[in-house]
Amino acid sequence: MSADQVGVRTLVLERRVPGGRSGVRAAASEGGAVSAAFDGSGYRRRVLAPLRARTPVDTTDAFWIADLDPREEHTDSEVAAQLARVMAFLQRERNSAKYAALATELVRRRAEWEAPLLDGDLRARLRHQVLEARRSGDAERLAKVDGYLVTLRDRFGGIPASRVDGLRRLAAAAGVPGPAFDARLARETILPDGEGAGVRALAPEVRNQIRQRLADLRVLRGGDQLGTASLWDFLGVEPDAGPERIRAAWEAVAAGNARRPHDREKTLTADLLALVRSRLIESDPAAYTAGLLADVADELRPTVEEHVVLDGELTAVAYEGLVRAALAAGGGLGAERVKSVILGIARDLGAPVSTGGPVDYVLCPGCGRPEPVGGSLTCRYCDAKLYTSCPACAALTEAAAVTCRRCRHSLREVRAAGDALTAVRQALEGGRPREARDGLARLRAALAAAGPAAGNGVAGAADELESLVRAALGAAEAGWRALAEERATLRPDAAVERARWLVARAADMPGPDGRTPAEVLGELTAEQAVIRRRVEAARGLPPDQREAALVAVLATAADSREALAALAALPLEPPTDVTAVPVDGAVVLRWRPSPSAGPVSYKVERIVVEAGSRRVDRQPLGTTSSTELSDAGAPAWEAVRHEVTAVSGERRSRPVSTAPVIAVRDLTDLRAEATPAGVRLTWRPGGPSDTVTIERTVDPGSTAAAPARRARVTGASFLDPDVLPGAGYHYRAFVEYVDVDGSPARTAGAQTTFGVVARPRPVTDLMIGTEDDQVSLRWTAPATGEVRVYTVPVPTTAAAGSGPLALLGPEGTQLPLTELVPPLRLVGASRNGHLRDAAAPPDAGTGELIYVPVTVSGDLGVVGRSVRHRVAAAVPAFSAGPAFSAGPAAAGLPGSAGIPGVPGHFGATSAPATPSSTSFAAPVSAGYGPGQDVLPQLGGPLPALSPGTQPVVIDVMPPPAPAVAAVPAAAASTAPASPPRTQPPAPAPISRPQASPPPPPPPPQTPPPPPPPPQTPPQTLAAPQTLAAPQAPAPPYGSAQAPAPAPPPAPGHPPVAAPAPGPLPPPSPSVSAPDLTDLTSVSYSVAKAGWRRRRVLRVQVRSTGPTPRLVLVARPGEEPPGAPAEGQVLADLEAGPSSGSWTMEVTLEGAQLPWGVRLLPVVTPEGPAVWVDHPEDAQLVIR
């Protein structure tokens, strides 16, 4: 059923019957599907007209009569509705003049075609039968049309354009629709009427030029008739190919021609490519095809005219003969076009043509002669195969065809790709990688031109060949490099073998000098003949000259087999004077070289004879070309001997053996160190040994005398407890053993000298005071060495006093420094006799601390006399007093204005204080003694501070030594009579070792009222003369007794002036004293870094908490500044909210050193409290 039978609209049809009952109400499509209206005209055209043409009426196809499409599924209701509509239409058609008889017949035979459709099962079986019958009918009609096409193709070689319309009418009459006929016609070749009639052919001179170029190329290609018949065959495309196909083929041929060497064929190919571009690409290619037809017509016209004149017609035999002749001439036209030309000539002459049976021809790919299709598969003239399989579609096609008749792929390009593939394989197998590389380029171009027709197999083979070609080229290059190395190292035999390999595997690869492998092989063969003659001449010399001659040959031909064989037949002289000497745990072998000429190496073996058995352990040590070898692996304390054999190529001398020696292992690295128990010796054993002997002698220059001593020990250490201080000892350690001859022997051993120094003097005069709210420690500094001070809190259960510390032992105990571990806390180390304990708790009531001085000597320390110290209580408040001034010398020191003496020095006294408050103004001068309070600054009013201001401790450096002389003073006058009142406590002496504990502090008292104004000018008190220990305890608190004599000054310090009694200045506003444990501790170090002109000053800063802004101040000279105003700010560090470490760097380029530098904080009221720990002044000088 055709497409125009399918409807698209859908309506509802309702038929009413008499009586008011509704009839069938259904929807049916216009072409058999559900539709609203019945198309009567279409039904007459589709069903009634074909049925009327048939006789008799056939009702087997019920679907056709009911106008139902069997390809679709229909429900029972849809079928019933359609049958009702068809029956109604047939009833009406019974009155028609044209279809009345047919309609009556169909109504009469209604049961035949209605019953199968109303039954569902019968309808399904009938539907299957109808579809099969319709398919069979379509095949028959199409076969009939194919027969029409075959008839015309066999007669004319194609379908003439004038016959297409007639064929279309015949197909329609046979029942074949137009699209099916067009599909069949598209597979045929359409021959235009009068080929080339509408196109002007190329000029004869142009056709002659093209024909001559093709003929010349045919000669150069060895008679390639198929590839040079026409420009179409030259490109490998069909004459009816499109412009894109023609251009692609032209580009492929041009690319291949560009890679060819410059020769005649390349020139002719370039000329033909130019003609292709101008005549087929830039112009209409039909003009060239018309020219080919004109050439064939001009060639065949006389022969056709001859047959017509003589025979009156063109017989079948003559017709076939003309076709075969035209094909054999190689004009580049197929059999169809040749037949069209012959028929056109006969038509012009008005002669009938007898073609006989349809005969087609196939051209031989070898000789180009035509053979009838369907005959032999090979050419009867040259035995070439006439048919081949298309690589693209695998169809059998003519071997001489340009393209496959089925898939239209170019067979010539496929053949070109196959030929290029074969050429590459042959070049590789023939050892010509360079030619294979060039052929691979042509193969890639052929594959690109062939496209998919070449097949995946050819493309895969090309990839495999490409890897093989690349490997062959790489091997050839490596072979040439190896050949150059072998010739440079004078190995002609190896070079000859390498050249032969290059000739066999890389014959067309020239070397670096441009010569081929064959030329190099000829040269090497000639050199090898010369070497062979030299060897023969050396064989005829006397034995004493033969070796030298052969060695001379090997000097220029190191791998000459003839020379090596002749030299191997000569004996080799052994080495002489072979000796073995134990040295540093190894056996050193030395010998004189072999007198034989030529390069000689020496093979060394170690021989060990086990004691008590005859077993010999022989172990090779290696081969050397020198005359010395060290055997470091010889077994210790065993007798060993060695054999040395000269080796030269394949020759061996007789072995020469050494005398047996003992492989001793001596000790090394003997060291002596002082310990509390004596002198400890340590050494490094050289190997396993049982006993080490130690000899000790006393240095003759020592004051002490002691006899020599000897000891035998095992292990790697020895303790000599019997030593005297001040004596020097000489120690020698060695190992004794039995030599090979049975006599006792000893090793050289090791020696060392150690002087026992006198034990350092312990510190017995440690004094403790308070300076700037810190515990200050002073003692008499020893002449040499340093003193470390340790501290530990006094246990609550400990007895009072300053007795020895149980953790360290009694005074004078000597112990290693490594034993000074927590709970001991290191306060610091000093060589100057003073320290400050910045880490001591500043609050009173924390208990007593024990300070222990330890004198350091090397890794040992001597415990000194320990001292107990009670932490001083904070000053509650300060009272005003009369102002006074220090002496001129003290007033001139920095920071000493208005202070009696120097701040922080011994001799300062305390002013009366009220213990009712726990705030203070500022840290000033310090007092010393157990439980003594911090003194206020005298000589003027205290600086005013805002409430809540946190004081900042800036400096913890040792105070400078004052240079204030004692000022004599008049005797103190007695105070006027007054009511009894409580007096402040007398100054306490400095803490010193004592036999009894200090008295406990007095209880708090009511502060006394300020004294009346003095009646006499203030007097200056005399400085104390001595710092001797007090002879009596301090008076009780509140006593009116005069103050006790002041303690003597510390050793090395002059006495200082004391302030005169008098009224104090009015009290200043006070602030709360901060807890020093909560202060941020800032420490830093100063060093130079870099080199030459890029030296920098590097300051490493560390902080334990929030940090204010810090500035680095410097001034010329060797004295660090004490304030920012005393120098120039080099760099600053911004304030930080937390702890951390920072680095400040300042370039020193162009600086005039030395500099004194110091890191100072910028103190602000809102800034954090900070404690800056400064290094020693010497460390703050940059030189």
Secondary structure as UniProt FT lines:
FT   HELIX           3..5
FT   STRAND          13..16
FT   TURN            18..19
FT   STRAND          22..26
FT   TURN            30..31
FT   HELIX           40..43
FT   HELIX           44..48
FT   HELIX           49..53
FT   HELIX           62..65
FT   TURN            66..67
FT   TURN            70..71
FT   HELIX           76..93
FT   TURN            94..95
FT   TURN            97..99
FT   HELIX           100..108
FT   HELIX           110..118
FT   HELIX           120..156
FT   STRAND          159..160
FT   HELIX           161..163
FT   HELIX           164..173
FT   TURN            174..175
FT   HELIX           178..185
FT   TURN            186..187
FT   STRAND          190..191
FT   TURN            195..198
FT   HELIX           204..220
FT   TURN            221..222
FT   HELIX           226..228
FT   HELIX           231..235
FT   TURN            239..240
FT   HELIX           243..258
FT   HELIX           264..276
FT   HELIX           277..281
FT   HELIX           285..311
FT   HELIX           316..328
FT   TURN            329..330
FT   HELIX           335..349
FT   STRAND          361..363
FT   TURN            365..367
FT   STRAND          370..372
FT   TURN            373..374
FT   TURN            380..382
FT   STRAND          387..389
FT   TURN            391..393
FT   STRAND          396..398
FT   TURN            399..400
FT   TURN            405..407
FT   HELIX           411..429
FT   TURN            430..431
FT   HELIX           433..450
FT   HELIX           451..454
FT   HELIX           455..488
FT   TURN            489..490
FT   HELIX           492..505
FT   TURN            507..508
FT   TURN            512..513
FT   HELIX           517..539
FT   HELIX           543..556
FT   TURN            558..559
FT   HELIX           561..568
FT   STRAND          576..583
FT   TURN            584..585
FT   STRAND          586..592
FT   STRAND          601..609
FT   TURN            611..612
FT   STRAND          616..624
FT   STRAND          628..631
FT   TURN            632..633
FT   TURN            636..637
FT   STRAND          639..648
FT   TURN            649..650
FT   STRAND          651..652
FT   STRAND          656..657
FT   STRAND          661..662
FT   STRAND          668..675
FT   TURN            676..677
FT   STRAND          678..684
FT   STRAND          692..698
FT   TURN            700..701
FT   STRAND          709..713
FT   STRAND          717..720
FT   TURN            725..726
FT   STRAND          728..734
FT   STRAND          736..738
FT   TURN            740..741
FT   STRAND          744..746
FT   STRAND          750..755
FT   STRAND          767..771
FT   TURN            772..773
FT   STRAND          774..778
FT   STRAND          787..793
FT   TURN            796..797
FT   TURN            806..808
FT   TURN            811..812
FT   STRAND          814..816
FT   HELIX           817..819
FT   TURN            822..823
FT   STRAND          825..830
FT   STRAND          834..837
FT   TURN            838..839
FT   TURN            844..845
FT   STRAND          848..857
FT   TURN            858..859
FT   STRAND          860..863
FT   STRAND          867..870
FT   HELIX           888..891
FT   TURN            894..895
FT   TURN            897..898
FT   TURN            903..904
FT   TURN            906..907
FT   TURN            915..916
FT   STRAND          919..920
FT   TURN            930..931
FT   TURN            947..948
FT   TURN            1037..1038
FT   TURN            1051..1052
FT   STRAND          1071..1072
FT   HELIX           1076..1078
FT   STRAND          1080..1089
FT   HELIX           1092..1094
FT   STRAND          1096..1103
FT   STRAND          1110..1116
FT   HELIX           1124..1126
FT   STRAND          1128..1133
FT   STRAND          1140..1147
FT   TURN            1149..1150
FT   STRAND          1155..1161
FT   TURN            1165..1166
FT   STRAND          1170..1173
FT   HELIX           1177..1180
FT   STRAND          1181..1182
//
